[in-house]
Amino acid sequence: MRLARNGREVLQSVLSGEPLDLLILDLDLPDAGQMSILEEVQKRIPTVPVVVHTFLSEYLNHPPILSNVAFVEKEGTNIDSLKNVVLKVLRQSYPRRALPAS
């Protein structure tokens, strides 16, 4: 697992050449346009599954680029929704891998 504090670190990590199974992305990162990070990731590594963890109302009217990502609404400090969506996306993206039961 790799963590990034801002948009620049996200891109450095994603473009480092190390394999990436999944990207969990908050589009409200410092130093990044909201959609620019997602667009760059999808341009460079179109096969990587992406989960966007954000306030959904801010992105409901955005372009079709968002149709290829899973969204999870930020809900205080509870991350159960995020964990469930991540597991679902991983199961869909990598059906032959052994993943923990729900």
Secondary structure as the mmCIF struct_conf table of DSSP 4:
data_model
#
loop_
_struct_conf.conf_type_id
_struct_conf.id
_struct_conf.beg_label_comp_id
_struct_conf.beg_label_asym_id
_struct_conf.beg_label_seq_id
_struct_conf.end_label_comp_id
_struct_conf.end_label_asym_id
_struct_conf.end_label_seq_id
BEND BEND1 ARG A 5 ASN A 6
HELX_RH_AL_P HELX_RH_AL_P1 GLY A 7 VAL A 14
TURN_TY1_P TURN_TY1_P1 LEU A 15 SER A 16
BEND BEND2 GLY A 17 GLU A 18
BEND BEND3 ASP A 21 ASP A 21
STRN STRN1 LEU A 23 LEU A 25
TURN_TY1_P TURN_TY1_P2 LEU A 27 ASP A 28
TURN_TY1_P TURN_TY1_P3 PRO A 30 ASP A 31
BEND BEND4 ALA A 32 ALA A 32
TURN_TY1_P TURN_TY1_P4 GLN A 34 MET A 35
HELX_RH_AL_P HELX_RH_AL_P2 SER A 36 ARG A 44
TURN_TY1_P TURN_TY1_P5 PRO A 46 THR A 47
BEND BEND5 VAL A 48 VAL A 48
STRN STRN2 VAL A 50 THR A 54
HELX_RH_3T_P HELX_RH_3T_P1 LEU A 56 GLU A 58
TURN_TY1_P TURN_TY1_P6 TYR A 59 ASN A 61
HELX_RH_3T_P HELX_RH_3T_P2 PRO A 64 ASN A 68
BEND BEND6 VAL A 69 VAL A 69
STRN STRN3 ALA A 70 GLU A 73
TURN_TY1_P TURN_TY1_P7 GLY A 76 THR A 77
HELX_RH_AL_P HELX_RH_AL_P3 ASP A 80 SER A 93
TURN_TY1_P TURN_TY1_P8 PRO A 95 ARG A 96
BEND BEND7 ARG A 97 ARG A 97
#
